[in-house]
Amino acid sequence: MFGYKRIIISDHERGLKFKEGNLVAILVPGIYELLDPLGRVSVTKYDISSPEFHYEYEDVLLKEKPELVEKHFQVVELKDYELGLVYKNGKLDNVLTPTSRSLYWLGPIDVKVEKVNIKLDFLLPKSLAGIIAHSNGRQISSIVNNYIKMLEVVDNHLGLLIVDGELKQTLKPGLHAYWKFNRNIKIEVADLRLQVMEVQGQEILTKDKVSLRVNLSAQYKISDIVVARSKLANVADTLYRELQFAIRQAIAGRTLDSLLANKDELDKEIFQSVRHKVKEYGIDVASVGVKDVILPGDMKEILNQVVEAEKVAQANVIKRREETAATRSLLNTAKLMENNPTLMRLKELEVLEKVTEKVDTLTVFGGLDGVLNDTVKLNLNKSL
């Protein structure tokens, strides 16, 4: 019909009816015949399956059309320290920021907004933190990134909650989440397990002016992270420097010989020195050990010569000792044989056996007695 507009509003839609640019009504599902011969009436449709309502003249709508707002919208307004948890059909969907205002269509999507005051308590309940942390939705992921500081502290670690630059509390292992609105939140994590530190290649002079390099290994753990953080800028750097100072002091007071001979004493001295210095910083040193003592090439050659000379001298001493023992044994044997003809004869037979082992053919004259008598002859001075 001339001058009429036919408008169909489906079940999932609402229509904003404007006349000469002014909102005059909100159309619910149905069929409408609008008389508009001069083209002054328009209808804008909204799909309320997405219940968020965005309108350029929202302030005017709230002030000038309160009856329409009350009938068709849920209005959520938040204060400076309030945020809103938006649930759609019972599932967390979004977070509204402080001082914001949102309008939601009253319709098939059940929207509930839970207001949370974060002026004093900005900790997320564990149940809510778990839901957000393990959700795969993009909307929830953006919430975590933009609005929530979340961290899981694993076993044998300790977390430090820092709010606006001030240490507030320590955090035990588990999932921790905090609202970031109106504050700067930082979480630091410290490893409380036993750790290893290597001090490599320290160039040091001994008491007798020998230059050497030392490699050191230490085991330590943080016993009080609050003390360590308050007194030290960097735990590892501090411990490393103390180990350097301790090893230099210990080696500078020793000669090379005493250093090589008493390595265990060196370890003990370094351990005791470092342990007492860093304990006040909340660090417990469990052990310290010198792994390698590396000498310059020329010093190695000199030491090798010294060791070689010592071994040669020891070998000579042993050789002389054995020769003396052998001579003494021969003398004792000679004395026994002097007064014992039978023993003398046995010795002759022993000598004969050794001789025959080294020859292929032996011609004997005078029988066995001749062999024995001629093989070994002793010219004894009868006057003795």
C-alpha positions in Angstrom: 0.0 0.0 0.0 1.2 3.4 -1.0 3.0 5.2 1.9 3.3 2.1 4.1 6.5 0.2 5.1 6.3 -3.4 6.0 8.8 -4.3 8.9 9.4 -7.8 10.1 11.1 -8.3 13.5 12.2 -11.9 14.1 12.4 -13.7 17.4 16.1 -13.0 17.7 15.8 -9.3 16.8 14.7 -6.0 18.2 14.1 -2.9 16.2 14.8 0.8 17.1 12.2 3.0 15.5 13.3 6.5 14.7 11.1 9.4 13.5 12.9 12.3 12.1 16.1 11.0 13.8 14.6 10.7 17.3 14.1 7.3 19.0 10.4 6.8 19.6 10.0 3.1 20.2 11.6 -0.3 20.4 9.9 -3.0 18.3 9.6 -6.6 19.6 9.2 -9.6 17.3 6.3 -9.2 14.9 5.1 -7.7 11.6 4.6 -4.0 11.4 2.9 -1.8 8.8 4.3 1.8 9.2 2.7 4.7 7.5 5.5 6.9 6.2 4.6 8.7 3.0 7.3 11.3 3.5 10.1 8.9 4.5 10.6 10.3 8.0 10.4 6.9 9.8 13.3 4.4 9.9 13.9 1.1 11.8 17.3 -0.2 12.8 17.4 -3.9 13.7 19.7 -5.5 16.4 20.5 -9.1 16.7 20.1 -9.8 20.4 21.8 -13.2 20.3 24.8 -10.9 21.1 23.2 -9.1 24.1 25.6 -6.2 24.3 23.9 -3.0 23.1 26.1 -0.3 21.7 24.5 3.1 21.0 26.1 6.3 20.1 23.6 8.4 22.1 23.5 6.1 25.1 23.5 9.0 27.6 20.5 10.6 25.9 18.7 7.3 25.8 19.1 6.7 29.6 18.0 10.2 30.4 15.2 10.8 27.9 13.7 7.3 27.5 13.9 5.7 31.0 10.7 3.7 30.4 12.2 2.1 27.2 15.5 1.3 29.0 13.8 -0.3 32.0 11.6 -2.5 29.7 14.3 -3.7 27.3 17.7 -3.4 28.9 19.8 -4.4 31.8 22.1 -1.4 32.8 25.4 -2.0 34.6 27.3 0.9 36.0 30.6 0.4 37.9 32.4 2.7 40.3 36.1 3.5 40.5 37.0 0.3 42.5 34.3 -2.0 41.1 34.6 -4.5 38.2 31.9 -6.7 36.8 32.0 -10.4 36.0 29.7 -11.0 33.1 28.0 -14.5 33.0 26.0 -15.5 29.9 23.7 -18.5 30.5 25.8 -19.3 33.6 29.2 -19.2 32.0 31.8 -16.5 32.5 32.1 -14.5 29.3 33.7 -11.1 30.1 35.0 -8.7 32.7 33.8 -5.1 32.8 36.4 -2.5 33.9 35.9 0.0 36.7 34.0 3.2 35.9 32.5 1.6 32.8 28.8 1.3 31.8 27.2 -1.4 29.8 23.7 -2.1 28.4 22.5 -5.7 27.7 19.3 -6.7 25.9 16.7 -8.5 27.9 16.1 -11.5 25.8 17.0 -15.1 25.1 20.5 -14.8 26.5 20.5 -14.8 30.3 23.0 -12.1 31.3 24.1 -11.7 34.9 26.8 -9.3 36.1 28.5 -9.9 39.5 30.0 -6.7 40.9 33.4 -7.1 42.7 34.9 -4.4 44.9 38.7 -4.5 44.5 39.6 -1.4 46.5 41.2 -3.5 49.3 41.0 -7.1 48.1 42.3 -7.6 44.6 42.9 -11.4 44.9 40.8 -13.7 42.6 39.2 -16.6 44.3 41.0 -19.9 43.4 37.8 -21.3 41.9 37.5 -18.3 39.5 41.2 -18.3 38.8 41.1 -21.9 37.8 38.2 -21.4 35.5 39.9 -18.5 33.7 43.3 -20.2 33.6 42.0 -23.4 32.0 39.5 -21.8 29.6 40.2 -22.0 25.9 38.0 -19.1 24.9 39.5 -16.1 23.1 37.5 -13.7 25.3 38.9 -15.3 28.5 42.4 -15.2 27.1 42.2 -11.5 26.5 40.9 -11.1 30.0 44.0 -12.8 31.4 46.3 -10.7 29.3 44.6 -7.4 29.9 43.1 -7.5 33.4 44.7 -10.3 35.4 48.2 -11.0 36.7 48.3 -14.7 36.9 51.2 -17.1 37.8 51.6 -20.7 38.9 54.3 -21.2 41.6 55.7 -24.7 41.2 57.0 -27.0 44.0 60.2 -26.0 45.7 59.8 -22.4 44.6 58.5 -19.3 46.4 56.7 -16.3 44.9 56.9 -12.7 46.0 53.9 -10.5 45.5 55.0 -6.9 44.8 52.2 -4.2 44.5 53.2 -0.7 43.4 56.8 -1.4 44.2 56.1 -2.7 47.8 56.6 -6.4 48.8 53.2 -7.5 50.2 53.6 -11.2 50.8 55.2 -14.5 49.9 53.3 -17.0 47.8 53.4 -20.7 48.3 53.3 -23.2 45.4 50.0 -23.1 43.6 48.0 -20.9 41.2 47.8 -17.2 42.1 45.8 -14.5 40.3 45.2 -10.8 41.0 43.2 -8.0 39.4 45.5 -5.4 37.8 43.1 -2.5 37.8 44.3 0.7 39.5 47.6 -0.9 40.6 50.9 -2.2 39.3 51.4 -5.9 40.2 54.5 -7.9 39.8 55.3 -11.5 40.9 58.8 -12.7 41.3 59.7 -16.4 41.8 62.7 -17.8 43.6 64.0 -21.3 43.3 64.6 -22.8 46.8 66.3 -26.0 45.6 70.0 -26.7 46.0 71.9 -24.9 43.1 75.4 -25.2 41.7 77.7 -22.3 40.9 80.9 -22.6 39.0 83.8 -20.1 39.3 86.0 -20.6 36.3 89.6 -19.7 35.6 90.6 -17.4 38.4 94.2 -16.1 37.9 95.9 -16.0 41.3 99.5 -15.6 42.7 100.6 -17.9 45.5 102.6 -16.8 48.4 105.8 -17.8 46.6 104.8 -15.8 43.5 103.6 -18.7 41.3 100.8 -17.8 38.9 98.1 -20.4 38.6 94.4 -20.7 37.6 91.8 -22.3 39.8 88.3 -23.7 39.0 85.9 -23.7 41.9 82.5 -25.3 42.4 80.0 -24.4 45.1 76.5 -25.7 46.1 74.0 -23.3 47.8 70.3 -22.5 48.3 68.3 -19.5 49.3 67.0 -19.9 52.9 65.3 -16.6 53.2 64.1 -15.0 50.0 62.7 -11.9 51.7 66.0 -11.0 53.3 67.9 -11.9 50.1 65.8 -9.6 48.0 65.8 -6.7 50.5 69.6 -6.7 50.9 70.9 -7.9 47.5 70.3 -6.7 44.0 71.4 -10.1 42.6 72.0 -13.2 44.7 74.1 -15.1 42.2 76.4 -12.1 41.5 77.0 -11.5 45.2 77.8 -15.2 45.9 80.1 -15.3 42.9 82.1 -12.3 44.1 82.4 -13.7 47.6 83.8 -16.9 46.3 86.3 -15.0 44.2 87.5 -13.0 47.2 87.7 -16.1 49.4 89.7 -18.2 47.0 92.2 -15.3 46.3 92.7 -14.8 50.0 93.2 -18.5 50.7 95.7 -19.1 47.9 97.6 -15.8 48.4 98.6 -17.0 51.9 99.9 -20.4 50.8 102.9 -21.6 48.9 102.5 -23.8 45.9 103.8 -26.9 47.7 101.4 -26.5 50.7 98.6 -25.7 48.3 99.1 -29.0 46.4 99.7 -31.0 49.5 96.7 -29.8 51.5 93.9 -29.2 49.0 91.2 -30.3 51.6 92.3 -27.6 54.0 92.0 -25.0 51.1 88.4 -26.2 50.5 87.5 -25.9 54.2 89.0 -22.4 54.5 87.1 -21.1 51.5 83.9 -22.8 52.7 84.0 -21.3 56.2 84.8 -17.8 54.9 82.0 -17.7 52.3 79.5 -19.4 54.5 79.6 -16.8 57.3 79.6 -13.8 54.9 76.5 -14.8 52.9 74.4 -16.3 55.7 73.3 -12.8 56.7 71.9 -12.3 53.2 69.6 -15.4 53.5 71.9 -17.7 51.5 73.1 -21.1 52.8 76.3 -22.5 51.3 76.2 -26.3 51.4 79.7 -27.1 50.1 82.7 -25.6 48.3 85.4 -27.5 46.4 88.4 -26.7 44.3 88.0 -28.7 41.1 91.2 -27.9 39.2 94.5 -26.2 39.9 96.0 -25.3 36.5 99.7 -24.3 36.3 101.5 -22.5 33.4 103.4 -24.7 30.9 106.9 -23.8 32.2 105.9 -24.5 35.8 104.4 -27.8 34.8 107.8 -28.8 33.2 109.7 -27.8 36.3 107.3 -29.7 38.6 107.6 -32.8 36.3 111.4 -32.6 36.6 111.2 -32.3 40.4 108.9 -35.3 40.6 111.1 -37.2 38.2 114.2 -36.4 40.3 112.4 -37.4 43.5 111.4 -40.7 42.0 114.9 -41.4 40.7 116.3 -40.7 44.2 113.7 -43.0 45.7 114.5 -45.7 43.2 118.3 -45.4 44.0 117.6 -45.7 47.7 115.5 -48.8 47.2 118.2 -50.3 44.9 121.0 -49.7 47.4 118.8 -51.1 50.2 118.2 -54.3 48.1 121.9 -54.6 47.2 122.9 -54.3 50.8 120.3 -57.0 51.8 121.5 -59.3 49.0 125.2 -58.9 50.1 124.3 -59.6 53.7 122.4 -62.7 52.6 125.4 -64.0 50.7 127.7 -63.4 53.6 125.4 -65.3 55.9 125.3 -68.2 53.3 129.1 -68.3 53.0 129.5 -68.5 56.8 127.0 -71.4 56.9 128.8 -73.3 54.1 132.2 -72.8 55.6 131.4 -75.1 58.5 129.0 -77.4 56.7 130.4 -79.6 53.8 127.0 -81.0 53.0 125.5 -77.5 52.5 128.6 -76.7 50.4 127.9 -79.8 48.2 124.2 -78.8 47.8 125.3 -75.3 46.6 127.7 -76.9 44.1 124.8 -79.0 42.7 122.7 -75.9 42.4 125.4 -74.1 40.5 125.9 -77.2 38.3 122.2 -77.2 37.5 122.2 -73.6 36.4 125.3 -74.2 34.2 123.8 -77.2 32.5 120.6 -75.3 31.6 122.6 -73.0 29.3 124.7 -75.6 27.4 123.6 -78.2 24.8 126.5 -80.7 25.2 128.6 -81.4 28.3 131.7 -83.7 28.2 132.6 -85.1 31.6 136.0 -86.3 32.6 136.6 -88.0 35.9 133.0 -88.8 36.6 130.6 -86.8 38.7 133.2 -86.0 41.3 135.4 -84.5 38.7 132.6 -82.3 37.5 131.8 -81.1 41.0 135.4 -80.6 42.0 136.4 -78.7 38.8 133.3 -76.6 38.5 133.7 -74.7 41.6 137.1 -74.2 43.1 137.7 -72.3 46.3 141.2 -71.3 47.1 141.2 -70.8 50.7 144.1 -69.2 52.5 144.8 -71.8 55.1 146.5 -69.2 57.2 143.1 -67.5 57.8 
